[in-house]
Amino acid sequence: MTKDEPQTDITDLAPQTQAMFKLNGAAAPKVEQVMKVQEGMLEQAETFTRHWIERRQEAADTALEALREMNSTDKPDPVAAMQTIADWQRGSFERLTEDFRDWMTLCMQPMQLAVTSQGETEQADAASSGNDQRKSTTKSKGRAASSRSKSDHATPV
């Protein structure tokens, strides 16, 4: 073997690999934030899908009712049929409008969840750093007071 080739011991490789995958304490709130956002997105997607399917079922039911209404008389009535179709189309347009509203809510919700979760994380970080800052301020005040008391004494000339 040449001197230029690095010699890697397998026992050294294991701790290095573990260190790459180990989360430090600062990363935990970020991971929790991502998980909260994903859970919220999943809930919103489930709600959107359920409502969308309910509206499609309603569209099928009302279409079937419209067909029955148009065929309920033995004598065809084109004006009544057109009115029935127009009513069904009006309902379909309302269902499509609701689809669009729900879709926009679904698209906007992850951003709102991310901002809310990030704000909560930042507040928690600020609260913990505020406690740390108060502790360091108290320590520095103590040091300043002790140095002032030393400086008040006469210094030899």
C-alpha positions in Angstrom: 0.0 0.0 0.0 1.2 3.5 -0.8 1.4 6.3 1.8 -1.0 8.5 -0.1 -4.0 6.2 0.5 -5.9 7.0 3.7 -6.3 4.2 6.1 -9.8 4.2 7.5 -10.5 1.9 10.4 -14.1 0.5 10.6 -14.3 1.5 14.2 -13.7 5.2 13.3 -16.3 5.0 10.5 -19.2 4.0 12.8 -19.1 7.1 15.1 -18.6 9.4 12.1 -21.6 8.0 10.4 -23.7 8.2 13.6 -22.8 11.8 14.1 -24.1 12.6 10.6 -27.5 11.3 11.4 -27.8 12.4 15.0 -30.1 15.4 15.6 -28.8 18.1 17.8 -31.0 19.9 20.2 -31.4 23.0 18.0 -32.9 20.9 15.1 -35.6 19.3 17.2 -38.0 22.3 17.1 -37.6 22.6 13.3 -38.5 18.9 12.8 -41.5 19.3 15.1 -42.6 22.3 13.0 -42.3 20.3 9.8 -44.3 17.5 11.3 -47.1 19.9 12.5 -47.3 21.4 9.0 -47.5 18.0 7.4 -50.2 16.9 9.8 -52.2 20.0 9.1 -51.8 19.5 5.4 -52.9 15.9 5.6 -56.0 17.0 7.6 -56.8 19.7 5.1 -56.4 17.2 2.1 -58.7 14.7 3.8 -61.3 17.4 4.4 -61.0 18.7 0.8 -61.3 15.2 -0.7 -64.3 14.2 1.5 -66.2 17.4 0.5 -65.3 17.0 -3.1 -66.6 13.5 -3.2 -69.8 14.6 -1.4 -70.4 17.3 -4.0 -69.8 14.8 -6.9 -72.3 12.4 -5.3 -74.8 15.3 -4.9 -74.2 16.2 -8.6 -74.9 12.6 -9.6 -78.0 12.4 -7.4 -79.4 15.7 -8.7 -78.7 14.7 -12.3 -80.6 11.5 -11.8 -83.5 13.5 -10.2 -83.5 15.9 -13.2 -83.7 13.0 -15.6 -86.6 11.5 -13.7 -88.3 14.8 -13.7 -87.9 15.3 -17.4 -89.2 11.8 -18.1 -92.0 11.9 -15.5 -94.7 12.9 -18.0 -95.7 10.9 -21.0 -95.7 14.0 -23.2 -92.3 15.6 -23.7 -92.1 19.3 -22.6 -89.0 20.9 -24.0 -89.4 24.1 -22.0 -89.7 22.2 -18.7 -86.8 20.0 -19.7 -84.6 23.1 -20.4 -85.7 24.6 -17.0 -84.8 21.3 -15.2 -81.4 21.2 -17.0 -80.7 24.9 -16.1 -81.5 24.2 -12.5 -79.1 21.3 -12.4 -76.4 23.4 -14.1 -76.9 26.2 -11.6 -76.4 23.7 -8.8 -73.3 22.3 -10.6 -71.9 25.8 -10.9 -72.4 26.3 -7.1 -70.6 23.0 -6.5 -67.7 24.0 -8.7 -67.5 27.3 -6.9 -67.3 25.4 -3.6 -64.6 23.2 -5.1 -62.6 26.3 -6.0 -63.0 27.8 -2.5 -61.9 24.6 -0.9 -59.0 24.2 -3.3 -57.8 27.7 -2.5 -58.1 27.0 1.3 -56.2 23.8 0.7 -53.4 25.7 -1.1 -53.2 28.5 1.4 -53.4 26.4 4.6 -49.8 25.0 4.5 -48.4 28.5 4.3 -50.6 29.6 7.3 -49.6 26.5 9.2 -45.9 27.1 8.5 -46.1 30.7 9.6 -48.0 29.8 12.7 -45.7 27.0 13.6 -42.6 29.1 12.9 -44.0 31.9 15.0 -44.6 29.5 17.9 -41.1 28.1 17.5 -39.6 31.6 17.4 -41.5 32.6 20.5 -40.3 29.5 22.3 -36.7 30.2 21.2 -37.0 33.8 22.3 -38.4 32.8 25.7 -35.5 30.3 26.2 -32.9 32.8 25.0 -34.5 35.5 27.1 -34.0 33.3 30.2 -30.4 32.7 29.2 -29.9 36.5 28.5 -31.4 37.4 31.9 -29.0 34.9 33.6 -26.0 36.3 31.8 -27.1 39.9 32.5 -27.4 39.1 36.2 -23.9 37.5 36.1 -22.5 40.6 34.4 -24.2 42.9 36.8 -22.6 41.0 39.7 -19.2 41.2 38.1 -19.6 45.0 37.4 -20.6 45.6 41.0 -17.6 43.7 42.3 -15.3 45.5 40.0 -16.8 48.9 41.0 -16.3 48.1 44.6 -12.7 47.3 43.9 -12.2 50.6 42.0 -13.7 52.7 44.8 -10.7 51.8 47.0 -7.7 54.0 46.9 -5.0 52.8 44.6 -1.4 53.1 45.6 0.7 55.6 43.9 
